[in-house]
């Protein structure tokens, strides 16, 4: 769970996309097969994860 540094809890707009995280992990293992499509998938996943990380910079992680 994420909590904003000012004390507010994470809004629904920042819901963590578990499917995206799984896709990223799979894409990393698939890089061994070195194909253009696989590299494009990795690039896409990295871009989406980077966007999510940027949005979460103002939040602290709370282990509940």
C-alpha positions, 0 to 999 in steps of 0.5 A, a space after each residue: 500500500 502506498 501513502 502520500 508523504 503528506 499522509 493521504 493514502 493512494 488514490 485508485 488512479 495509481 492502482 498497481 498493475 500486477 499484470 504489467 509487472 508479470 509481463 515485465 518479468 516474462 519479457 526480461 526472461 524472453 530477451 534471451 530469444 533476442 527478437 525485435 518483437 520481444 525487445 519492443 515488448 520490453 521497451 513498452 513495459 519499461 515505459 509504462 513502469 517508468 510512468 508509474 514510478 514517476 507518478 508514485 514518487 510522492 508516495 511512501 510504501 507501507 508494508 501492511 
